[in-house]
């Protein structure tokens, strides 16, 4: 496609000498009529393909404008040759990002320096005030300066650590040697021979002192012992003062050690020194007398004070330099820190030059683009406005391609803040194909509604609803700090609303019934036997409970029997309804694609199979609810009789058995219609296409000979295999027939999850609050506080945590498998326009 564009559009490329003429010709050209269909909620946007021609000198500015004001997806024109004309620019920006990471890390170590971030709007208002050359030069200068700062800091910290360690060695020496060396303190001088005038007095006591990390203390002692074969004595004392590693900045625990051995010089000392070198310990001179130790201790303390003053002055200098970087820029006083603006600018520039690397070089840059058809006028307007500020006078042009596409257009579905989360749920399963029916349109309602049927409880639903309201109310504070919660805020709100609504239908408030209206049952004799006060024959008398389930059922002995039957039938009703809607969307796909073969031989028999069996089951359920029957049939038995061809002894009405047999006949006949005709129709269409190609082949013979084998017009496409198509149709038919049965049963999970939620809520309430209320006074008043705390904690942890996730996953399964399998093929490519705002928002959230 790129080569065809180059052949067709090359005369339109503006060159320097002819730019004014081409610009005038372009402006005087009459506009071509373009059909711009309105955006639909069910299908993706209509896309258009074209070539964007950019002047080399101003290409970056045009891409920046398009990324801010339009939705354009760029194709890589250099994917095969791997030519990247702006590779050096991206390398420079990579180096800038590396410097910024280093500086962010250094600033984070400075106390009191907080970098202001997440001010996207303020940055986008002044981003054009930054220039790559200026930012790059400042970053290089600051990088060299911060490297010197870091080296100086490491040198000062190392010098201070050495002084601290040596000071601790002197302190340990003073503890051993004593603090004075008067006339009676003969043992305070290690140079005095141990045996006086004895011939062995030359073999004085040797010693080596130093500092070792505390974690290596035991290993170091064992190594010295083994190296000396037990002829040494090691003494350790921990250092109480904090020692900071100058490289990592982490505090390190260390200990002072002294190793005594016989003989001041010789092989023993060499062995111990080798062990110390292997462990990387710091060795210091051990004082020979207490007087020497005290003098050295005084000098070290003075040196430490000077070192601390130098470190304090250095940290003040670092804090001053960092304060300028964390403060807002002079051109944007209400925006991010200057260094954060530089980081966002580098990210934006790198993305722009990545787009330019996809362009094909020449007298001008050329790149193929996809864009929504209804935004073509806006794109042309943006390019026209940008041309007015082009000093070269060449300008950029968008040349739409009105020919036949050789690639599938990307899928672009517009979303708002409410529908974005539901569309993300669908996209996680698979991106819709171009112009395919989008399940998210219906999932906006069906997803939270089915969740509500599983989680229905007024109390728990209200808590979930309040959580959603909190997320919506504080959305701006979550936009960058918690992007997941920000995008899911309306989803949580919808789940809470429908859970509360279903709770009113079930009349369930933390497992307690709500007496909102007068009950339709009355215990006239006071013996617990309730009789209905409404017209149970549906013959014009008083009606039943106005809304939802009658509160008289709560606590009844047959409550579970009645409520389970009700919820099971509701689950099946809504399951068949949702699958039927899925089949209608399949109809829509076939009609939109003008595929009569799929519509006649797949869509229609599928609907007949669904309606004649499972639709009839729903009719039986609704008929039993609305019509009093003396000998009401069991629906399962009636369906078995219908499928097996047996006689149903308990018909719904006169003639219902014959109707059921007729519907079963249609159900059976729909299966072979789904199975056999389509493969043969495709075979017939293939043969007709081959005949048409053969009849027109002699007209193209000369062109094919000139084009050679590389022309790609010889018809060597995917080969038609009738056997594979027939096997595929068999699999599709079996999958639909068996899948419809299993999917209908799968919707019973709505009843199962609702039952589990209601029973868990009941057990938690009875074992906590009810037990506290049943205690005698005054214990009940005291224990009620503890029981409420336990009940509320269990409610938050189990019913508002685990159960919400469980119901969400089961709702997700019903949509992905049971609903979307009826029509949704997915396999599309998501439209990925170059969007500066979205890029900056994602970078700010990191």
C-alpha positions in Angstrom: 0.0 0.0 0.0 2.9 2.3 0.8 4.4 1.7 -2.7 1.1 2.4 -4.4 0.9 5.7 -2.4 4.4 6.6 -3.5 3.5 6.0 -7.1 0.3 8.0 -7.0 1.2 10.8 -4.7 4.9 11.6 -5.6 4.0 14.4 -8.0 2.2 16.1 -5.1 5.2 16.2 -2.8 6.1 19.9 -2.3 9.7 20.9 -3.1 11.3 24.2 -2.3 11.2 25.9 -5.7 7.6 24.9 -6.4 6.2 25.2 -2.9 4.2 28.5 -3.6 2.6 27.1 -6.7 1.6 23.8 -5.1 0.2 25.7 -2.0 -1.8 27.9 -4.2 -3.1 25.0 -6.3 -4.0 23.1 -3.1 -5.9 26.0 -1.7 -7.8 26.6 -5.0 -8.7 23.0 -5.4 -12.5 22.5 -4.9 -13.3 20.3 -1.9 -14.4 16.7 -2.7 -17.7 15.5 -1.3 -17.1 13.1 1.6 -19.7 11.0 3.3 -19.3 11.3 7.0 -21.6 8.9 8.8 -22.7 9.8 12.3 -21.2 8.0 15.2 -23.1 4.9 16.3 -23.3 3.5 19.7 -23.4 -0.1 18.5 -20.6 -0.1 16.0 -17.1 1.4 15.8 -16.4 4.7 14.0 -16.0 4.7 10.3 -12.3 5.0 9.5 -10.5 6.5 6.6 -7.0 5.9 5.2 -4.7 8.6 3.9 -1.2 9.9 3.5 0.2 12.8 5.5 2.9 14.9 3.8 5.0 16.9 6.1 7.8 19.5 5.5 11.1 18.3 7.0 11.9 21.5 8.9 8.5 21.9 10.5 7.5 18.2 10.8 7.9 18.1 14.6 5.5 21.1 15.1 2.8 19.5 12.9 3.0 16.2 14.7 2.7 18.1 18.0 -0.4 19.9 16.9 -2.0 16.7 15.5 -1.3 14.9 18.8 -3.0 17.6 20.8 -6.0 18.4 18.7 -6.9 15.3 16.6 -7.0 11.5 16.6 -4.6 10.1 14.1 -2.9 6.7 14.1 0.5 6.6 12.2 1.8 3.6 10.4 5.5 2.6 10.3 6.7 3.2 6.8 10.2 2.0 7.7 9.4 -1.3 9.3 11.1 -3.4 6.6 14.1 -1.2 5.9 14.5 -0.3 9.6 15.5 3.3 8.7 15.1 5.7 11.5 15.9 9.2 10.2 15.6 10.8 13.7 17.5 8.2 15.6 20.0 10.7 17.0 17.2 12.8 18.4 15.8 9.8 20.3 19.3 8.8 21.5 19.7 12.4 22.9 16.3 12.1 24.6 17.3 8.7 26.1 20.3 10.3 27.6 18.2 13.1 29.0 15.8 10.6 30.6 18.8 8.8 32.1 20.0 12.0 33.6 16.6 12.8 34.9 16.3 9.4 36.6 19.6 10.0 38.3 18.6 13.5 39.5 15.2 12.3 40.7 17.0 9.6 42.7 19.4 12.2 44.2 16.7 14.7 45.0 14.7 12.0 46.8 17.5 11.5 49.2 17.4 15.2 50.3 15.1 15.9 53.2 12.5 18.5 52.7 12.6 18.4 48.9 9.2 17.3 47.4 8.7 17.3 43.7 5.3 18.6 42.5 3.7 16.4 39.9 0.4 15.5 38.3 -0.5 19.0 37.0 -1.2 18.0 33.4 -3.2 21.0 32.3 -0.6 23.5 33.5 2.2 21.7 31.7 0.3 21.4 28.4 -0.4 25.2 28.6 3.4 26.0 28.5 5.0 22.9 27.0 5.9 24.8 23.8 8.1 27.2 25.8 10.7 24.4 26.4 13.2 23.7 23.7 15.2 20.4 23.4 18.6 22.1 23.0 18.0 24.3 26.1 16.7 21.5 28.3 19.5 19.2 27.1 22.2 21.8 27.9 20.8 22.5 31.4 20.5 18.8 32.2 24.1 18.2 31.1 25.3 21.0 33.2 23.3 19.9 36.3 24.4 16.3 35.8 28.1 17.2 35.9 27.4 19.4 38.9 25.4 16.7 40.8 28.1 14.2 40.0 30.7 16.4 41.7 28.3 16.9 44.6 27.9 13.1 44.9 31.7 12.5 44.7 32.3 15.2 47.4 29.5 13.7 49.5 31.0 10.3 49.2 34.5 11.6 50.1 33.2 13.5 53.1 31.1 10.5 54.3 34.0 8.1 53.9 36.3 10.4 55.8 33.7 10.8 58.6 33.1 7.1 58.7 36.8 6.4 59.1 37.0 9.0 61.9 34.0 7.4 63.6 35.4 3.9 63.3 38.9 4.9 64.5 37.3 6.8 67.4 35.4 3.7 68.4 38.6 1.7 68.2 40.3 4.2 70.6 37.3 4.0 72.9 37.6 0.2 73.0 41.4 0.6 73.6 40.8 3.0 76.6 38.4 0.4 78.1 41.1 -2.2 77.9 44.2 -0.1 78.7 42.7 2.1 81.3 42.4 5.9 81.5 45.7 6.6 83.3 49.3 5.4 83.3 50.6 6.4 86.8 53.4 4.8 88.7 51.3 1.8 89.6 49.8 1.3 86.2 52.6 -0.8 84.7 50.1 -2.9 82.7 48.9 0.0 80.7 51.9 0.0 78.3 51.8 -2.8 75.7 55.5 -2.2 74.8 56.6 -3.5 78.2 57.9 -7.1 78.0 55.6 -9.6 79.6 58.4 -11.5 81.4 60.8 -8.6 82.4 64.4 -9.7 81.9 63.5 -13.2 80.9 65.2 -14.5 77.7 61.7 -14.9 76.1 60.8 -11.3 76.7 61.4 -10.4 73.1 58.3 -12.3 72.1 56.0 -9.5 73.0 52.1 -9.6 72.5 51.0 -8.7 68.9 47.7 -7.1 68.1 45.6 -6.0 65.1 42.5 -3.8 65.4 39.8 -2.7 63.0 36.1 -2.5 62.3 34.0 -5.3 60.7 30.3 -5.3 59.7 28.2 -6.9 62.4 26.7 -9.5 60.0 30.2 -10.8 59.3 31.3 -10.9 62.9 30.9 -14.6 63.5 32.3 -15.6 60.1 35.3 -13.3 60.6 36.0 -14.8 64.1 35.9 -18.4 62.7 38.2 -17.5 59.8 40.8 -15.9 62.2 40.6 -18.9 64.5 41.1 -21.4 61.7 43.9 -19.4 60.0 45.9 -19.2 63.3 45.0 -22.7 64.4 43.6 -21.4 67.6 46.6 -19.3 68.6 44.7 -16.0 68.6 42.2 -14.3 70.8 39.6 -12.0 69.2 37.5 -9.4 71.1 34.5 -7.6 69.6 32.5 -4.6 70.8 29.6 -3.0 68.9 29.7 0.5 67.6 26.7 2.5 69.0 27.1 5.5 66.7 25.4 5.3 63.3 27.7 4.5 60.3 26.2 5.4 56.9 27.3 3.7 53.7 28.3 6.5 51.4 27.2 4.6 48.3 23.8 3.5 49.3 23.0 5.9 52.1 21.8 3.0 54.3 22.9 2.7 58.0 25.3 -0.2 58.6 25.9 -1.9 62.0 29.6 -2.5 62.7 31.7 -3.8 65.5 35.3 -3.0 66.7 37.5 -6.0 66.8 41.0 -6.6 68.4 42.9 -9.8 67.6 45.7 -10.6 70.0 48.5 -13.1 69.1 51.9 -14.0 70.2 54.8 -12.1 68.6 54.5 -8.6 67.2 55.9 -9.6 63.9 56.1 -12.7 61.8 53.9 -15.2 59.9 51.1 -15.1 62.3 50.5 -11.4 61.7 50.6 -11.9 57.9 48.0 -14.6 58.1 45.6 -12.4 60.1 46.2 -9.5 57.8 45.3 -11.7 54.8 42.0 -12.8 56.5 41.2 -9.1 57.2 41.9 -8.2 53.6 39.7 -11.1 52.3 36.8 -9.8 54.5 37.4 -6.1 53.4 37.5 -4.8 56.9 39.0 -1.5 57.8 42.2 -1.8 59.9 43.3 0.9 62.4 46.4 1.4 64.6 45.9 0.1 68.1 47.4 2.5 70.7 50.3 1.1 72.7 49.4 3.1 75.8 46.5 4.9 77.4 48.3 8.3 77.0 48.5 7.8 73.2 44.9 6.6 73.1 43.7 9.8 74.9 45.7 12.1 72.6 44.4 10.3 69.5 40.8 10.4 70.9 41.0 14.2 71.4 42.3 14.7 67.8 39.6 12.5 66.4 36.8 14.2 68.2 38.0 17.6 66.9 38.2 16.1 63.4 34.6 14.7 63.6 33.3 18.1 64.6 35.0 19.7 61.6 33.7 17.0 59.4 30.2 17.4 60.6 30.3 21.1 59.9 31.6 20.4 56.4 28.8 17.8 55.8 26.2 20.3 57.1 27.4 23.0 54.8 27.5 20.6 51.9 23.9 19.4 52.5 22.7 23.0 52.8 24.3 23.6 49.4 22.6 20.5 47.9 19.3 21.6 49.4 19.6 25.0 47.8 20.4 23.6 44.4 17.6 21.1 44.7 15.1 23.7 45.8 15.4 25.5 42.5 14.6 22.2 40.6 11.6 21.3 42.8 10.2 24.8 42.5 7.8 25.6 39.6 9.3 27.1 36.5 9.2 30.9 36.1 6.9 30.5 33.1 4.5 28.2 35.0 4.3 29.3 38.7 1.2 27.1 39.3 2.5 24.0 37.6 4.8 21.1 38.3 8.3 21.3 39.6 10.8 22.4 36.9 12.4 19.0 36.9 9.1 17.3 36.5 8.2 19.6 33.5 11.5 18.7 32.0 10.7 15.0 32.4 7.3 15.3 30.8 8.8 17.4 28.0 11.4 14.7 27.2 8.7 12.1 27.2 6.6 14.1 24.8 9.5 14.9 22.5 10.6 11.3 22.4 7.1 10.2 21.4 7.1 12.9 18.6 10.4 11.8 17.2 9.3 8.2 17.4 6.4 9.1 15.1 8.9 11.0 12.8 11.0 7.8 12.7 8.0 6.1 11.1 8.0 8.6 8.2 9.5 8.0 4.8 12.2 10.4 3.8 12.4 12.5 0.7 11.9 16.1 -0.3 9.2 15.9 2.3 8.3 13.3 5.0 5.4 11.0 4.1 3.5 8.7 6.4 0.3 6.7 6.1 -2.4 7.4 8.7 -5.7 6.1 9.9 -8.3 8.6 11.2 -12.0 8.7 11.9 -14.0 9.8 8.9 -16.0 12.5 10.8 -12.7 14.1 12.0 -11.3 14.7 8.5 -12.5 18.2 8.4 -11.0 18.9 11.8 -7.7 17.5 10.8 -7.6 19.6 7.6 -8.5 22.7 9.7 -5.7 22.0 12.2 -3.2 21.6 9.3 -4.4 24.7 7.7 -4.0 26.7 11.0 -0.5 25.2 11.5 0.5 26.2 7.9 -0.1 29.9 8.8 2.8 29.7 11.2 5.1 27.8 8.9 8.0 30.1 7.9 9.1 27.9 5.0 5.6 28.3 3.4 5.5 24.6 2.4 2.9 23.3 4.8 1.5 19.9 5.5 -1.2 18.1 3.6 -3.5 15.1 4.2 -4.4 13.2 1.1 -7.3 10.8 1.7 -7.2 7.4 -0.1 -10.7 6.6 -1.5 -9.6 3.3 -3.0 -10.0 -0.2 -1.6 -8.1 -0.9 1.6 -5.7 -3.8 1.7 -5.5 -3.9 5.5 -8.3 -4.1 8.1 -9.0 -0.7 9.6 -8.5 -0.3 13.4 -11.4 -0.3 15.7 -12.2 3.1 17.3 -15.0 3.2 19.8 -15.6 6.5 21.5 -16.2 6.3 25.2 -17.0 8.7 28.0 -16.1 8.6 31.6 -19.1 6.3 32.4 -18.8 3.8 29.5 -15.0 3.6 29.6 -14.9 1.0 32.4 -17.5 -1.3 30.7 -15.6 -1.0 27.3 -12.4 -2.0 29.1 -14.2 -5.1 30.4 -15.1 -6.1 26.8 -11.7 -5.2 25.4 -10.0 -7.5 28.0 -11.8 -10.4 26.3 -11.0 -9.1 22.8 -11.1 -6.0 20.7 -14.2 -5.8 18.4 -13.6 -6.2 14.7 -14.0 -3.2 12.6 -17.8 -2.3 12.5 -18.7 -5.4 14.6 -21.5 -5.1 17.1 -20.1 -3.8 20.3 -21.2 -5.7 23.5 -20.3 -2.8 25.7 -23.4 -0.9 24.6 -25.7 -3.5 26.4 -23.1 -4.4 29.1 -23.5 -0.9 30.5 -26.9 -2.0 31.8 -26.8 -5.8 31.8 -23.5 -6.2 33.7 -24.5 -4.3 36.8 -28.0 -5.6 36.7 -26.9 -9.3 36.7 -24.4 -8.4 39.4 -27.3 -7.0 41.4 -29.4 -10.1 40.9 -26.5 -12.1 42.5 -25.6 -9.6 45.3 -29.1 -8.2 46.0 -29.2 -6.7 49.5 -30.4 -3.2 50.4 -27.8 -2.8 53.2 -24.7 -4.3 51.4 -25.8 -2.6 48.1 -26.1 0.8 49.9 -22.5 0.4 51.3 -21.3 -0.4 47.8 -23.2 2.5 46.4 -21.7 4.9 49.0 -18.3 3.6 48.0 -19.0 4.5 44.4 -20.3 7.9 45.3 -17.1 8.6 47.3 -15.0 7.6 44.3 -17.0 9.8 42.0 -16.9 12.7 44.4 -13.2 12.5 44.9 -12.3 11.5 41.4 -9.9 14.3 40.7 -7.7 13.4 43.6 -7.6 9.8 42.3 -7.0 10.6 38.7 -3.2 10.4 38.9 -2.7 8.8 42.3 -5.0 5.8 41.9 -5.8 5.5 38.2 -7.4 2.1 38.5 -10.0 3.3 41.1 -10.5 6.5 39.0 -11.4 4.5 35.9 -13.7 2.1 37.8 -15.6 4.7 39.9 -18.7 4.6 37.8 -18.6 0.8 37.5 -18.6 0.6 41.3 -21.4 3.1 41.5 -23.6 1.1 39.0 -22.9 -2.1 40.8 -24.0 -0.6 44.1 -27.1 1.0 42.6 -28.4 -2.2 41.0 -27.5 -4.3 44.1 -29.6 -1.9 46.1 -32.4 -2.1 43.6 -32.4 -6.0 43.6 -32.3 -5.9 47.4 -35.6 -4.0 47.4 -36.9 -6.7 45.0 -35.8 -9.5 47.3 -36.9 -7.4 50.4 -33.6 -8.2 52.0 -31.8 -5.7 54.4 -28.8 -7.4 56.1 -31.0 -10.6 56.0 -33.9 -8.7 57.6 -37.2 -8.1 55.8 -38.4 -4.5 55.3 -42.1 -3.8 56.0 -42.5 -1.1 53.4 -46.1 -1.9 52.5 -48.9 -3.9 54.0 -48.4 -7.6 53.7 -50.6 -9.7 51.3 -50.8 -12.5 54.0 -52.7 -12.6 57.3 -52.6 -14.9 60.3 -56.2 -14.9 61.1 -56.2 -17.6 63.7 -52.9 -16.8 65.3 -51.5 -20.3 64.8 -48.8 -19.3 62.3 -50.8 -20.4 59.3 -50.9 -17.4 56.9 -53.6 -17.0 54.3 -53.4 -14.6 51.3 -55.6 -11.5 51.4 -55.2 -10.7 47.7 -56.9 -12.3 44.7 -54.9 -15.4 44.0 -57.0 -16.3 41.0 -56.2 -13.1 39.2 -59.8 -12.4 38.5 -60.0 -8.7 39.3 -59.7 -8.6 43.1 -57.0 -7.0 45.3 -53.6 -7.2 43.9 -50.5 -8.8 45.6 -47.6 -7.0 47.4 -46.9 -3.8 45.5 -43.2 -4.1 44.9 -40.8 -7.0 45.3 -41.1 -9.9 47.7 -43.7 -9.8 50.5 -42.0 -9.4 53.9 -44.2 -12.1 55.4 -42.1 -14.7 53.7 -39.0 -13.7 55.8 -38.6 -16.4 58.5 -41.4 -18.6 57.2 -40.7 -22.4 57.3 -41.1 -22.7 53.5 -39.2 -19.5 52.7 -36.3 -21.2 51.1 -38.6 -23.4 49.0 -40.5 -20.5 47.6 -37.6 -18.0 47.2 -35.3 -20.6 45.6 -38.0 -21.4 43.1 -38.5 -17.7 42.3 -34.8 -16.9 41.9 -34.2 -20.0 39.8 -36.9 -19.1 37.3 -35.8 -15.4 37.2 -32.3 -16.6 36.4 -33.5 -18.7 33.5 -35.8 -16.0 32.2 -33.1 -13.3 32.1 -30.6 -15.9 30.8 -32.7 -16.8 27.8 -33.5 -13.1 27.2 -29.8 -12.1 27.2 -28.9 -15.0 24.8 -31.8 -14.0 22.5 -30.4 -10.4 22.4 -27.0 -11.9 21.5 -28.6 -13.7 18.6 -30.3 -10.5 17.5 -26.9 -8.8 17.5 -25.7 -11.7 15.3 -28.5 -10.9 12.9 -27.4 -7.3 12.9 -23.8 -8.3 12.1 -24.9 -10.5 9.2 -27.2 -7.8 7.8 -24.6 -5.1 8.2 -22.1 -7.2 6.3 -24.7 -8.2 3.7 -24.0 -11.8 4.3 -27.3 -13.5 3.4 -25.7 -16.9 3.7 -25.0 -16.5 7.4 -28.3 -14.8 8.0 -30.5 -17.5 6.3 -28.6 -20.6 7.2 -27.2 -19.7 10.6 -29.0 -16.8 12.2 -32.6 -17.9 11.4 -32.2 -21.5 12.5 -30.3 -20.5 15.6 -33.2 -18.2 16.6 -35.7 -21.0 15.8 -33.8 -23.4 18.0 -33.6 -20.9 20.8 -37.3 -19.7 20.7 -39.0 -23.1 20.0 -37.4 -24.8 23.0 -36.1 -22.3 25.6 -38.5 -19.6 24.6 -41.3 -22.1 25.1 -39.8 -22.8 28.6 -40.0 -19.1 29.5 -43.6 -19.0 28.2 -44.5 -21.9 30.6 -42.9 -20.1 33.5 -44.7 -16.9 32.9 -48.0 -18.6 32.2 -47.8 -20.5 35.5 -47.2 -17.2 37.3 -50.1 -15.4 35.7 -52.8 -18.1 35.4 -54.2 -20.2 38.2 -54.0 -23.9 37.3 -55.6 -26.7 39.4 -53.1 -29.4 38.4 -50.1 -27.3 37.5 -47.5 -29.2 35.5 -43.9 -29.5 36.5 -41.9 -27.6 33.9 -39.0 -30.0 33.9 -41.3 -32.9 33.3 -43.1 -31.1 30.6 -39.8 -30.3 28.8 -38.8 -34.0 29.1 -42.1 -35.1 27.6 -41.7 -32.5 24.9 -38.1 -33.6 24.0 -38.8 -37.4 24.2 -42.1 -37.2 22.4 -44.1 -38.5 25.3 -47.6 -37.6 26.3 -47.8 -34.8 28.9 -50.6 -35.6 31.4 -50.8 -32.1 32.8 -51.1 -29.5 30.0 -51.0 -25.8 30.7 -54.1 -25.3 28.6 -56.1 -27.2 26.0 -53.9 -27.5 23.0 -50.6 -26.7 24.7 -49.3 -30.2 24.3 -49.9 -30.1 20.5 -48.2 -26.7 20.3 -45.2 -28.1 22.2 -44.9 -31.0 19.8 -44.9 -28.6 16.8 -42.3 -26.4 18.4 -40.1 -29.5 19.1 -40.4 -30.4 15.5 -39.1 -27.0 14.4 -36.3 -27.3 17.0 -35.1 -30.6 15.5 -35.4 -29.3 11.9 -33.3 -26.2 12.7 -30.3 -28.4 13.4 -29.7 -29.8 9.9 -30.4 -26.4 8.4 -27.6 -25.0 10.5 -25.4 -27.9 9.5 -25.7 -28.7 5.8 -26.7 -25.8 3.5 -23.9 -23.3 4.3 -20.9 -25.4 3.2 -22.6 -26.2 -0.1 -23.6 -22.6 -0.7 -20.0 -21.5 -0.1 -18.8 -24.2 -2.5 -21.2 -22.9 -5.1 -20.1 -19.3 -4.6 -16.5 -20.4 -4.9 -17.1 -22.2 -8.2 -18.9 -19.2 -9.6 -16.1 -16.9 -8.6 -13.6 -19.3 -10.3 -15.6 -19.2 -13.5 -15.8 -15.4 -13.4 -12.1 -15.2 -12.9 -11.4 -17.7 -15.7 -13.7 -15.8 -18.1 -11.9 -12.5 -17.3 -8.5 -14.1 -17.2 -7.6 -13.4 -20.9 -8.1 -9.7 -20.4 -5.4 -9.6 -17.7 -3.0 -12.0 -19.3 -0.8 -9.3 -20.9 -0.7 -7.3 -17.7 0.3 -10.4 -15.7 3.1 -11.2 -18.1 4.4 -7.7 -17.7 4.0 -7.6 -14.0 5.9 -10.9 -13.5 5.7 -13.2 -10.6 6.0 -10.4 -8.1 2.8 -8.6 -9.1 0.7 -10.4 -6.5 -2.4 -10.5 -8.8 -2.3 -14.2 -9.8 -4.9 -15.3 -7.4 -2.6 -17.2 -5.1 -4.7 -16.4 -2.0 -6.0 -18.8 0.6 -7.0 -22.0 -1.0 -10.7 -23.1 -0.6 -11.0 -26.5 1.2 -14.5 -27.8 1.2 -13.7 -30.5 3.8 -12.3 -28.1 6.3 -15.3 -25.8 5.9 -17.7 -28.7 6.4 -15.9 -29.9 9.5 -15.8 -26.4 10.8 -19.6 -26.1 10.3 -20.2 -29.4 12.1 -18.2 -28.1 15.1 -20.1 -24.8 15.0 -23.4 -26.5 15.0 -22.6 -29.0 17.8 -21.1 -26.2 19.9 -24.2 -24.0 19.5 -26.8 -26.8 20.2 -25.0 -28.2 23.2 -23.8 -24.7 24.3 -27.3 -23.3 24.3 -28.3 -26.0 26.8 -25.3 -25.6 29.0 -25.4 -21.8 28.9 -29.1 -21.8 30.0 -28.1 -24.0 32.9 -25.1 -21.7 33.5 -27.4 -18.8 34.2 -28.5 -20.7 37.4 -25.3 -19.3 38.9 -27.3 -16.1 39.5 -29.7 -18.0 41.8 -26.8 -19.9 43.5 -24.8 -16.7 44.2 -27.9 -14.9 45.5 -28.7 -17.9 47.8 -25.1 -18.0 49.1 -25.1 -14.2 49.8 -28.4 -14.3 51.6 -27.5 -17.3 53.7 -24.1 -15.9 54.6 -25.7 -12.6 55.6 -28.3 -14.5 57.7 -25.7 -16.6 59.5 -23.4 -13.7 60.3 -26.4 -11.7 61.6 -27.7 -14.6 63.8 -24.3 -15.5 65.2 -23.4 -11.9 66.2 -26.1 -9.3 66.6 -28.9 -11.7 67.4 -26.8 -13.5 70.1 -26.0 -10.1 71.7 -29.7 -9.1 71.7 -30.8 -12.4 73.3 -28.5 -12.0 76.3 -30.0 -10.8 79.6 -29.7 -7.3 80.9 -27.2 -5.6 81.4 -24.9 -8.0 79.5 -26.7 -7.5 76.3 -26.1 -3.7 76.3 -22.3 -4.3 76.8 -21.9 -7.3 74.4 -23.9 -5.6 71.7 -21.0 -3.2 71.0 -18.5 -6.1 70.6 -21.0 -8.1 68.6 -21.6 -5.2 66.3 -17.9 -4.7 65.8 -17.5 -8.4 64.9 -20.5 -8.3 62.6 -19.4 -5.2 60.8 -15.8 -6.5 60.4 -17.1 -9.8 58.9 -19.4 -7.9 56.6 -16.6 -5.7 55.3 -14.2 -8.6 54.9 -16.4 -11.3 53.5 -19.6 -9.8 52.0 -18.1 -6.5 50.8 -14.8 -7.9 49.9 -14.7 -11.6 48.8 -18.4 -11.8 47.8 -18.3 -8.7 45.7 -15.3 -10.1 43.8 -17.0 -13.5 43.5 -20.2 -12.0 42.0 -18.2 -9.7 39.7 -16.2 -12.7 38.3 -19.4 -14.8 37.7 -21.0 -11.8 36.0 -18.0 -11.4 33.9 -18.2 -15.1 32.9 -21.8 -14.8 31.9 -21.0 -11.9 29.6 -17.8 -13.3 28.1 -19.1 -16.8 27.5 -22.8 -17.1 27.6 -23.7 -13.8 26.0 -20.8 -12.8 23.7 -20.3 -16.3 22.2 -23.6 -15.9 20.4 -22.3 -13.1 18.1 -18.9 -11.7 19.2 -15.8 -12.8 17.2 -13.4 -10.1 18.5 -10.0 -10.2 16.8 -9.9 -6.5 15.9 -7.0 -4.1 16.2 -7.6 -1.2 18.6 -7.2 2.3 17.3 -4.1 3.8 18.8 -3.9 7.5 17.9 -1.0 9.7 18.9 -2.5 11.5 21.9 -0.2 13.9 23.8 -2.6 14.5 26.6 -3.1 10.8 27.3 0.6 10.2 27.1 1.3 13.0 29.7 -1.5 11.7 32.0 -0.1 8.2 32.0 3.4 9.5 32.6 2.2 11.7 35.5 0.6 8.7 37.2 3.8 6.7 37.2 
